[in-house]
Each structure stands twice: as C-alpha cells, then as structure tokens.
Amino acid sequence: MRRGDIMVALDRDAVLAPDEETPAIRELDTLLADPDQPETVVVGPAGKRVRLPESVRKLLARAVHELARGNAVSIVPTQAELTTQQAAELLNVSRPFLIKLLEAGEIPCHYVGSHRRVRFGDLMAYRQRRSQSRRQALMEMAREAQEMGLYG
C-alpha cells in the first residue's frame, strides 16, 4: 500500500483474498448470511468449540461479504484519528475541500499541536449524511420529473 493510505497510517494492512480462496469465501459468505443459522462456532486446533458472540459474527459476516465481492478489507477503530489528507482520501475529495468542510463545522475536528485531526467515526457519520442527502435530492428530482411528464 502507498504511504498515504489510511491502513498504513493506522498500522493495519488491508486483506485481499487470493483468487484460489474465492470458492471457500463465497461458501462462508452464504453460511454467515443465513438468518436461520442458530449459532456460529469456531473450532480451534485442539477441537475446542467456541460460540461466536453475535457482535463478532456480524463483523465477520460483513468482512467475509466484502471479500466475497473482491474487495480488500481492513478493520479501523471508529475512534481512530486521521490526518486531513487521509480523511480527504477516504471521502474522495481534495484536501482543500475537506478543510472547508471542517471550517464550516460539517465534520468535527480537533487539533494536535497545529495539525487538525478527524475521528474516523465522525468522518463516516458525515459520509452517511451526505449519501442520505444525495438520495433524497435524487428522489425529489425524479418526483419533479414525473410531475412534469418527463419521466416514466
């Protein structure tokens, strides 16, 4: 990974499954997604069985699902602090644009010395708000187009 990637900064390496693991990962994805599955267990090397708590099963299911889709996966604590460059890269915006968002109070930040830091959880909350706002705007545009007879 390149130096600017968030995973490097957090000492977390993203995991991308090799092609030969794809069939097993897809099978595991199907098993973990089954809502009728009574419980999920891990069997250790000595045969000891440990039931996965539901929170761990959900996290594992999400990670396996992304791997099955061919995506790299990394776990980042929501309290992780990002530089403005890392935050901008995660939002796929320029650093100057991110700074404007921070200064406008759209995303909370704090200072470490003279440098701004953004909490990962705050960044994801902003991204979710932005996505929701975009969806609502698109729905409104579609509704207006229908009213004008331009759509469907």
Secondary structure as a PSIPRED ss2 file (coil, helix, strand):
# PSIPRED VFORMAT (PSIPRED V4.0)

   1 M C   1.000  0.000  0.000
   2 R C   1.000  0.000  0.000
   3 R C   1.000  0.000  0.000
   4 G C   1.000  0.000  0.000
   5 D C   1.000  0.000  0.000
   6 I H   0.000  1.000  0.000
   7 M H   0.000  1.000  0.000
   8 V H   0.000  1.000  0.000
   9 A H   0.000  1.000  0.000
  10 L C   1.000  0.000  0.000
  11 D C   1.000  0.000  0.000
  12 R C   1.000  0.000  0.000
  13 D C   1.000  0.000  0.000
  14 A C   1.000  0.000  0.000
  15 V E   0.000  0.000  1.000
  16 L C   1.000  0.000  0.000
  17 A C   1.000  0.000  0.000
  18 P C   1.000  0.000  0.000
  19 D H   0.000  1.000  0.000
  20 E H   0.000  1.000  0.000
  21 E H   0.000  1.000  0.000
  22 T H   0.000  1.000  0.000
  23 P H   0.000  1.000  0.000
  24 A H   0.000  1.000  0.000
  25 I H   0.000  1.000  0.000
  26 R H   0.000  1.000  0.000
  27 E H   0.000  1.000  0.000
  28 L H   0.000  1.000  0.000
  29 D H   0.000  1.000  0.000
  30 T H   0.000  1.000  0.000
  31 L H   0.000  1.000  0.000
  32 L H   0.000  1.000  0.000
  33 A H   0.000  1.000  0.000
  34 D C   1.000  0.000  0.000
  35 P C   1.000  0.000  0.000
  36 D C   1.000  0.000  0.000
  37 Q C   1.000  0.000  0.000
  38 P C   1.000  0.000  0.000
  39 E C   1.000  0.000  0.000
  40 T C   1.000  0.000  0.000
  41 V E   0.000  0.000  1.000
  42 V E   0.000  0.000  1.000
  43 V E   0.000  0.000  1.000
  44 G C   1.000  0.000  0.000
  45 P C   1.000  0.000  0.000
  46 A C   1.000  0.000  0.000
  47 G C   1.000  0.000  0.000
  48 K C   1.000  0.000  0.000
  49 R E   0.000  0.000  1.000
  50 V E   0.000  0.000  1.000
  51 R E   0.000  0.000  1.000
  52 L C   1.000  0.000  0.000
  53 P C   1.000  0.000  0.000
  54 E H   0.000  1.000  0.000
  55 S H   0.000  1.000  0.000
  56 V H   0.000  1.000  0.000
  57 R H   0.000  1.000  0.000
  58 K H   0.000  1.000  0.000
  59 L H   0.000  1.000  0.000
  60 L H   0.000  1.000  0.000
  61 A H   0.000  1.000  0.000
  62 R H   0.000  1.000  0.000
  63 A H   0.000  1.000  0.000
  64 V H   0.000  1.000  0.000
  65 H H   0.000  1.000  0.000
  66 E H   0.000  1.000  0.000
  67 L H   0.000  1.000  0.000
  68 A H   0.000  1.000  0.000
  69 R C   1.000  0.000  0.000
  70 G C   1.000  0.000  0.000
  71 N C   1.000  0.000  0.000
  72 A C   1.000  0.000  0.000
  73 V E   0.000  0.000  1.000
  74 S C   1.000  0.000  0.000
  75 I C   1.000  0.000  0.000
  76 V C   1.000  0.000  0.000
  77 P C   1.000  0.000  0.000
  78 T C   1.000  0.000  0.000
  79 Q C   1.000  0.000  0.000
  80 A C   1.000  0.000  0.000
  81 E E   0.000  0.000  1.000
  82 L E   0.000  0.000  1.000
  83 T C   1.000  0.000  0.000
  84 T H   0.000  1.000  0.000
  85 Q H   0.000  1.000  0.000
  86 Q H   0.000  1.000  0.000
  87 A H   0.000  1.000  0.000
  88 A H   0.000  1.000  0.000
  89 E H   0.000  1.000  0.000
  90 L H   0.000  1.000  0.000
  91 L H   0.000  1.000  0.000
  92 N C   1.000  0.000  0.000
  93 V C   1.000  0.000  0.000
  94 S C   1.000  0.000  0.000
  95 R H   0.000  1.000  0.000
  96 P H   0.000  1.000  0.000
  97 F H   0.000  1.000  0.000
  98 L H   0.000  1.000  0.000
  99 I H   0.000  1.000  0.000
 100 K H   0.000  1.000  0.000
 101 L H   0.000  1.000  0.000
 102 L H   0.000  1.000  0.000
 103 E H   0.000  1.000  0.000
 104 A C   1.000  0.000  0.000
 105 G C   1.000  0.000  0.000
 106 E C   1.000  0.000  0.000
 107 I C   1.000  0.000  0.000
 108 P C   1.000  0.000  0.000
 109 C C   1.000  0.000  0.000
 110 H E   0.000  0.000  1.000
 111 Y E   0.000  0.000  1.000
 112 V E   0.000  0.000  1.000
 113 G C   1.000  0.000  0.000
 114 S C   1.000  0.000  0.000
 115 H E   0.000  0.000  1.000
 116 R E   0.000  0.000  1.000
 117 R E   0.000  0.000  1.000
 118 V E   0.000  0.000  1.000
 119 R E   0.000  0.000  1.000
 120 F H   0.000  1.000  0.000
 121 G H   0.000  1.000  0.000
 122 D H   0.000  1.000  0.000
 123 L H   0.000  1.000  0.000
 124 M H   0.000  1.000  0.000
 125 A H   0.000  1.000  0.000
 126 Y H   0.000  1.000  0.000
 127 R H   0.000  1.000  0.000
 128 Q H   0.000  1.000  0.000
 129 R H   0.000  1.000  0.000
 130 R H   0.000  1.000  0.000
 131 S H   0.000  1.000  0.000
 132 Q H   0.000  1.000  0.000
 133 S H   0.000  1.000  0.000
 134 R H   0.000  1.000  0.000
 135 R H   0.000  1.000  0.000
 136 Q H   0.000  1.000  0.000
 137 A H   0.000  1.000  0.000
 138 L H   0.000  1.000  0.000
 139 M H   0.000  1.000  0.000
 140 E H   0.000  1.000  0.000
 141 M H   0.000  1.000  0.000
 142 A H   0.000  1.000  0.000
 143 R H   0.000  1.000  0.000
 144 E H   0.000  1.000  0.000
 145 A H   0.000  1.000  0.000
 146 Q H   0.000  1.000  0.000
 147 E H   0.000  1.000  0.000
 148 M C   1.000  0.000  0.000
 149 G C   1.000  0.000  0.000
 150 L C   1.000  0.000  0.000
 151 Y C   1.000  0.000  0.000
 152 G C   1.000  0.000  0.000
